[in-house]
Amino acid sequence: MTYAPRPHAPQGQRLFGDPERPAPAHVAYVDGASRGNPGPAAYAVVVRGPDGQTQFEIGKYFGRATNNVAEYYALITALDAAQSRGVKRLLVRSDSELLVRQMQGRYKVKSADLRPLHERAQKLTRGFDYFAIEHVPREQNSEADALANRALDDTSRSRRDAPSPTIPVATPREVRESTAVSATPPARVDHSPSPAAASKATNGATIRARYSAGALHPLQALDLDEGEIVEIAITKSSLR
């Protein structure tokens, strides 16, 4: 399917479904993906010049969202990228029928999440001398689809390989200071165990601690070197 502006159309006119497209024109392939819908989401854009050569491409994870929101993120990114590169004539291709039909004005935008994105996209299209958008089968949008899914795969892999977060552990002195200003002091705690007991407490034994001000405060001395990393498993206790 091809498109062309009407001879009498003013600059910036949004054009959908005209019989012929002027040459030269850039083509942007856009796609959004969400695993869970809503769930981890990413978008992708591939912009090609009139000669068919790729001039811009991106696949980016952006957080938790629905698939339709991801599709609009892709479209807006394509419009921004094209305008920043001085593109005046642009054809967008997407395998999202909802996105295309809403941009063409054939479907209403009922979702509160999509409405501001739709308005933003419509505003951006007015910056082109020529703009059109068309629906294509998924197999014709495979490059953008692959970029979006690769962004999701890379993000999932990074999260899986990331080290577990550490929890701040206060020193015995900090424990004494925190209990001294407590409105309801905890039960008396002996902060001076024998060296053997301290060593045992830091090698696999269970240690009770009080959570306060965003940190865990051990209720017994720890035989740890400054800056040493420890692993902590949290089990809530009914004892106060």
C-alpha positions in Angstrom: 0.0 0.0 0.0 1.3 3.5 -0.9 0.4 7.0 0.2 0.7 10.5 -1.2 -0.3 14.0 0.1 -3.2 15.8 -1.4 -2.1 18.6 -3.7 -4.0 21.2 -1.6 -3.0 19.8 1.9 -1.2 22.3 4.0 2.3 21.6 5.5 2.0 19.2 8.5 -1.2 17.7 7.3 -1.7 14.1 8.7 -2.4 11.8 5.8 -3.9 8.3 6.0 -4.8 6.2 3.0 -3.9 8.5 0.2 -3.3 6.7 -3.2 0.4 7.4 -3.7 3.4 8.1 -1.4 5.8 10.8 -2.5 9.4 9.8 -3.0 11.7 10.0 -1.2 10.3 8.9 2.1 11.7 7.4 5.3 10.1 4.2 6.7 10.0 3.4 10.4 9.2 0.0 11.7 7.9 0.0 15.3 7.1 -2.7 17.9 6.3 -3.0 21.6 6.5 -6.1 23.8 5.2 -6.9 27.3 5.7 -10.2 29.1 2.7 -10.5 31.4 0.6 -7.7 29.9 1.2 -5.8 32.1 4.7 -6.9 32.9 8.3 -6.2 31.9 8.0 -4.1 28.7 10.3 -2.9 25.9 9.9 -1.1 22.6 11.9 -1.1 19.4 12.3 1.1 16.4 14.1 0.7 13.0 14.2 3.8 10.7 15.3 3.3 7.1 16.1 6.0 4.6 14.6 6.2 1.1 17.4 4.0 -0.1 16.4 1.2 2.4 19.5 1.6 4.5 19.0 1.6 8.3 19.7 5.0 9.7 18.5 4.5 13.3 17.5 1.5 15.5 16.9 1.0 19.2 15.5 -1.7 21.5 14.9 -0.5 25.0 13.4 -1.9 28.2 11.5 0.8 30.1 9.7 -0.9 33.0 6.4 -2.5 33.7 3.6 -1.7 31.2 1.0 -3.2 28.9 1.8 -4.2 25.3 -0.3 -1.3 24.0 1.6 1.2 26.0 4.8 -0.3 24.7 3.6 0.1 21.1 2.9 3.8 21.7 6.4 4.2 23.2 7.8 2.8 20.1 5.8 5.1 17.8 6.7 8.2 19.8 10.4 7.2 19.8 10.2 6.8 16.0 8.6 10.2 15.5 11.1 11.9 17.8 14.1 10.2 16.1 12.9 11.1 12.7 12.3 14.7 13.5 15.6 15.1 15.3 17.3 13.9 12.1 15.4 16.4 9.9 13.1 13.8 8.2 10.2 15.5 6.6 8.3 12.6 5.1 7.7 9.5 7.1 5.8 6.2 6.8 5.4 4.2 10.0 4.7 0.4 9.8 3.4 -1.5 12.8 1.9 -5.0 13.3 -0.4 -3.5 16.1 -3.8 -3.1 14.5 -5.0 -1.1 17.6 -2.2 1.4 17.4 -2.6 1.9 13.6 -6.4 2.2 13.7 -6.3 4.6 16.6 -3.8 6.8 14.9 -5.9 6.7 11.8 -8.9 7.8 13.8 -10.8 4.6 13.0 -10.7 3.3 16.6 -11.5 5.4 19.7 -8.9 5.7 22.4 -10.8 4.4 25.5 -7.8 3.6 27.8 -6.8 6.3 30.2 -3.2 5.0 29.9 -3.1 5.4 26.2 -4.9 8.7 25.8 -2.0 11.0 26.7 0.4 8.8 24.6 -2.0 9.0 21.6 -2.3 12.8 22.0 1.5 13.1 22.1 1.9 11.0 19.0 -0.7 12.9 17.1 1.0 16.2 18.0 4.3 14.9 16.7 2.9 13.8 13.4 2.0 17.4 12.6 5.7 18.3 12.4 6.1 16.3 9.1 5.3 17.5 5.6 4.0 14.0 5.0 3.0 11.3 7.5 1.3 8.0 7.1 0.9 4.8 9.2 0.0 1.4 8.0 -0.6 -2.1 9.5 1.6 -4.9 8.4 1.8 -8.6 9.3 4.2 -9.5 12.1 6.6 -11.3 9.7 7.1 -7.9 7.9 8.0 -6.3 11.2 10.4 -9.1 12.4 13.5 -6.8 12.9 11.8 -4.5 15.3 10.1 -7.5 17.0 13.5 -9.1 17.6 15.0 -5.9 19.0 12.2 -5.5 21.5 12.4 -9.1 22.7 16.2 -8.9 22.9 15.9 -5.9 25.2 13.6 -7.9 27.5 15.9 -10.9 27.4 19.0 -8.8 28.3 17.1 -7.1 31.1 16.0 -10.5 32.5 19.5 -11.8 32.3 20.9 -8.8 34.1 18.5 -9.1 36.9 19.1 -12.8 37.3 22.9 -12.3 37.4 22.9 -9.2 39.7 24.3 -9.8 43.2 21.8 -10.0 46.1 21.4 -6.6 47.9 23.3 -6.3 51.2 21.6 -5.2 54.4 23.4 -2.6 56.6 24.7 -4.2 59.9 25.3 -1.9 62.9 28.2 -2.3 65.2 27.8 -3.1 68.9 28.4 0.6 69.7 25.6 1.6 67.3 23.3 -0.9 69.0 24.0 0.6 72.4 23.4 4.1 71.1 20.2 3.1 69.5 18.9 1.3 72.5 19.9 4.2 74.8 17.5 6.6 73.0 14.7 4.1 72.5 11.4 5.1 74.1 10.8 1.5 75.1 14.2 -0.1 75.8 14.6 -3.7 74.7 15.5 -6.5 77.1 19.1 -6.3 78.5 21.6 -7.6 76.0 25.1 -8.7 76.8 27.4 -7.0 74.2 30.6 -8.7 75.4 30.5 -12.4 74.7 33.6 -14.4 74.7 35.8 -14.5 71.5 34.7 -18.1 70.9 31.1 -17.1 71.1 31.6 -14.2 68.8 33.4 -16.4 66.2 30.6 -18.9 66.3 28.0 -16.2 65.9 29.6 -15.2 62.6 30.0 -18.7 61.0 26.6 -20.0 60.2 24.9 -19.6 63.6 21.5 -17.8 64.1 21.8 -14.2 65.2 18.9 -12.1 66.5 18.7 -8.5 65.4 16.3 -5.6 65.7 15.2 -3.7 62.6 15.2 0.1 63.1 15.7 3.2 60.9 16.2 1.1 57.8 18.9 -1.1 59.2 19.3 -4.4 61.1 20.9 -4.0 64.6 22.4 -7.3 65.9 21.6 -8.1 69.5 25.1 -9.5 70.1 28.6 -8.7 69.1 29.9 -9.8 65.6 33.5 -10.8 65.0 33.7 -9.1 61.6 36.4 -7.1 59.8 35.6 -3.6 58.6 34.0 -3.8 55.1 33.4 -7.5 55.3 30.4 -8.8 53.2 28.0 -11.2 54.9 24.9 -13.1 53.7 21.7 -12.6 55.7 18.6 -14.7 55.7 15.6 -13.0 57.2 13.1 -14.9 59.5 10.6 -12.8 61.4 10.4 -13.6 65.1 7.3 -13.3 67.4 9.6 -12.2 70.2 10.2 -8.6 70.8 
